[in-house]
Amino acid sequence: MAVRAAVLPAIGAPLEITEIDLPEPGPGQVRVRLAAAGVCHSDLSLSNGTMRVPVPAVLGHEGAGTVVAVGEGVTGLAPGDGAVLNWAPSCGTCHPCSLGEVWLCANALAGSAAVHARTADGTDLHPGLNVAAFAEETVVPASCVLPLPEGVPLTDAALLGCAVLTGYGAIHHAARVRPGETVAVFGVGGVGLATLQAARIAGASTVVAVDVSPEKEALARAAGATDYVLASEHTPREIRALTGKQGVDVAVECVGRAVSIRAAWDSTRRGGRTTVVGIGGKDQQVTFNALEIFHWGRTLTGCVYGNSDPAADLPVLAEHVRRGRLDLGALVTERIGLEGIPGAFENMLAGKGGRALVVF
C-alpha cells in the first residue's frame, strides 16, 4: 500500500516527502495511522550522522496514532485502538534487561537495520529508530506499540514516547531529585521543558532554566522555572548566587555540548549530581582534572531515554497529564532544522488530520 513519508536518502541530505510502498503487517506486527509525530533533535542527529542509522531510511521516533491492522499472533491490540510508539523496546533477555535496566537493552535498536518499506523504484528503506513515524502510516513490531492512556489527547501523546519520558526520567530516575532540592536545567527545548516540569512535580525548591535565547524565558517559567539565566561564561557564578553561593543540588544538561556539560558540572554544589541528557558528537570533548574530581565529590552520569521503562512510566505520566501537572502542549518549541521538516511533514500529516510537534 502506498503512503507518503519523509525519507532520508543519505546522511547529510535533505529529507524528501515521497510515496513509499508499505507492506501489510506480518506476524507480530502492527500497522498504525499517525495522528502526530514529534520532530526531536535526535532526528537531526540521525540525519547529519552524529548518530548512526542505515540509509535510506524513514526517520521519526516520537509518534502516536490509531491501530488500523494487526498481524498474526498480536494480542492486546486491535484496529481502532489509540497507540503511542516506543522506539526502544526492550528484549527482556539481554544482560541489562536482566538487571532491570531496560533503557540500556542491547537489542533495542536491532529493528533499525530491517527493511521497513520500499520506494517506488524498489529501493529498500529502513525504519530509522525502529518506528518510522515521519509517515502517514507505519508498520512496527507489537513491542513498539503502547496503548494510548485514557484522558491523553492523541495529537499530544506522541511527546510521551521520547521527550517527556526523557525529561521526566532524568529528574525522577537518573538524578532522583528529592523535595526541596535545587535544580538547574541547561537547554530549554522540548526535553528541557519536560525536565523543568518534572523538577516542579518532584518538589524542587529552586528551578533554574539556562538557555542562549532570551525569548524562551516565558516558556521556561510557565513550565516551572523559578529563575532564568542566559547562558554565558558566567553561568555557574550566577547559579551559585541564586543558591546561597552553594550551587544547585542537581544540574541536568539537555544540549549535548562540551561547554554546557562543563557549565552544568561547575554549577553543581559540592557533592551534587550532574546528569547529561543531551546527545553530543565525538568532537565534543569535556575535560576535568583529577584534583577537582576529588575535591568537589560530584557525581557525573549519563542518561539514556530518561533511564525509563516506557511500559511502567507511561501510565504515571498520563496521570500527571490528567491532573494538570504536566502540560504536553507547552513542550512544542521552535521550528528549526531538517531542511523543510517539519513544514512539509506537517502539511503531509495535516491532510490526514494530524500534526507535527516540534520539540527541539
Steps between C-alpha positions, in 0.01 A plus 500: 500500500636843405532763772692825518807525721801720571799302374866564583674391177855535637683639802512878473237516226167686531198289587266431208121470517420210272272200461625168635368147473412397855416129541214362704594389852656156524501270806555699817467835324257792527402765247439848643355810332692797642306782664811689613875473505763689695792653312775450756865603495592130483353495148743775405783295657396204287478703182842663541683185607556581867307180570535212256196372310473277190388705199289567310258515791170634620584697814275602788506336843225688687154413378143425595208383293230240447546129441359411158607133473683233699697200383469138605571435866452856622293521818388796708474731198218532250402731212366827637722502810699814575874434520826665606812383317799376702823536301714298745316178592690278742566136416475383861783248462831689463723582798373858560140379478575225751617773739182702444685763296269473200607842366842347428363194317769365270244408235271804518607640162543173314189574295658810346696279260187323374330576169199711592361597159610573144509802274311507171811369320540210743778641722497358853418744779594457866289614797731760659466441873270200454167679456528724188250754630560761227228344286126486457510138620764263636539128569687408817553202731231472764769564762528854360135578572367615837127554563394864502430595863147613578452875510804592289425669164628289213664797326703582814583144601790471253714701741458233766706266283830685541521864614283461809634159598854635469444820697287337767738208535805726523352658812323203660720204398848625411549796736237387752408853601355525851247755626670824599811449287621761253524424127650665192394396150730588210315530168136603470390293203227239522699264723616790715143622545393148597790491748391830653146370543636179654713698746192693608305175540785359709469793742826682422522825696702693241496417129743697285458487121806578285491573127666719238166649392329772705176427314463168682470650846119513497480135387747396770318681779166359387653152521618553856823699496534735797801673342638550149865545407635584156785263423844660516843442650355639824212250526644289786569817703145625441353167606708494817374853577143368476572212738675656795840472330475121517394396149201282421448150637429372149591630152347339192664570163263465203719636219789261441777759467829493687466860618154446652597167659796671663281792611246259650778327694637833623150611608449198724576522872768295669359147518229581246387307192545593134292303250571519125197443277615679182653296218825654386745408227839338545661837448344633821780426748445582868803516729544485879808493713556231761510742794160657428337158469627417850433839652148562375372146558243549225334222303490522119266256328363436155129450445356284222129547420454642849604165650133421449289191451236629256242235587522585869548876471237581238204448739676719760550779247140469385379551856705819524342617172149425624561686826638804318854468636651427157418719199594321178401795282761717673780282364462604136783743425678663209492380141859432401714254308439200278477687170131569465391260772274551683337743257444256216439216744240698690318572175514129416347398831252788498332347200426200720391707800835468676778734609875524538621601844838674514686418820860611440 
